[in-house]
Amino acid sequence: MNMNVNGKVDLSHEEIKRYSRHLLIPEVGLEGQRKLKEARVLVVGTGGLGSPVALYLAAAGIGHIGLVDYDVVDFSNLQRQVIHGTARLGDLKVDSARDRLLDINPDIEVEVYNELFTSENALQIAEGYDLILDGTDNFPTRYLVNDVCVMLGIPNVYGSIFRFEGQVSVFDAKEGPCYRCLFPEPPPPGLVPSCAEGGVLGVLPGTIGTIQATEAIKVLLGIGTPLRGKLLLYNALDMSFDFVKLRKNPNCKVCGPNPEITELIDYEEFCGVPMHDHDEGSAGAQWDITAPELAAKLAHGDKIHLIDVREPHELQIAKLEGADLIPLGQLAGRMSELDTAEDIVLFCKGGTRSTRALELLLGAGFRKLKNLKGGINAWAEEVDPEMPVY
């Protein structure tokens, strides 16, 4: 990084031309642009939120951007993860994202971490960064990002999305509450569906991610009023922005005066869910049945009660003939429609909801149960290629 005689970061003539619209803003100017060039920002997740976040940080001239992800580019990503393209299908997301960022701005440095962000590596990865932008999609990693930021004394620019709604805040324990102050405990496993289960409007992460990028730039420049102590709530359907005031919890287990959590914990155990939103589709070997196994039993004439626990509108995409639809949210109130003596196979899109349905029925005394491993998507891939995968 070039320095001038005063020990400050230099901007080349090309960079001055590139950032000229920034330099014309009094609140940014040359000194502000130098701050951005000196800044080091870690983006955890290069998916829906990480895409616009990273794109705009690179365009703005953040000098060093770190990207953490462990996944590859999939067709289902392209509806919202705009940093990736069709030509990069199957490539590592961090490689796809890095190449795109350097195409936008070759004057920056992009460091990639092709791995899960975990308790074992998080502090080592995050050390030396000025702030972290949380582009994750699961509760264990959100709590991990928060605790890392508190322990390193850096801000956590948080965002979350679901269907048509999003949230943004700047959790900075030095000057306000942290994520744990707002959510001391995670929700019960299965209560909040992931985007892989419930869906998300493709443009929504663009809205939330660009707000996150805006907040990060404000924090780095020390301008405006960042969302410290405030939670922004956005609803795309009625185009509303609401704000909730947040207070620091004096009894917070990680940022309070007498913290109980002084080192990183097992966040998957704490939240009861894995550090990803992939539809694993398995209830365990004892309870799973594969699509080919189910097809063979049905072809043999075995009497099986198929229960589809998806939502009604999903039937328009794909359905198994002969299955009864009982959405997961209605299952507890409709158990009287089922017979404990019959063989029941539960299925959904990928297996997550049907696994929860199986656990619910087990708790009610049902035992002759199976979960279609991988859900109806596995049936489409392994049994009926005429059926679409979604």
Buried (B, 14 or more C-beta within 10 A) or exposed (E): EEEEEEEBBBBEEEBBEBBEEBBEEEEBBEEBBBBBBBBBBBBBBBBBBBBBBBBBBBBBBBBBBBBBBBBBBEEEBBEBBBBBBEEBBEBBBBBBBBBBBBEBBEBBEBBBBBEBBBBEBBBEBBEEBBBBBBBBBBBBBBBBBBBBBBBBEBBBBBBBBBBBBBBBBBBBBEEBBBBBBBEEEBEEEBEBBBBBBEBBBEEBBBBBBBBBBBBBBBBBBEBEEBBBBBBBBBBBEEEEEEEEEBEBBEEBBBBBEEBEBEEBBEBBEBBEBBBBBBBBBBBEEEBBBBBEBBBEBBEEEEEBBBBBBBBEEBEEBBBBEEBEBBBBEEBEEEBEEBEEEEBBBBBBBBBBBBBBBBBBBEEEEBEBBBBBBBBBBBBBEBBBEEBEBE
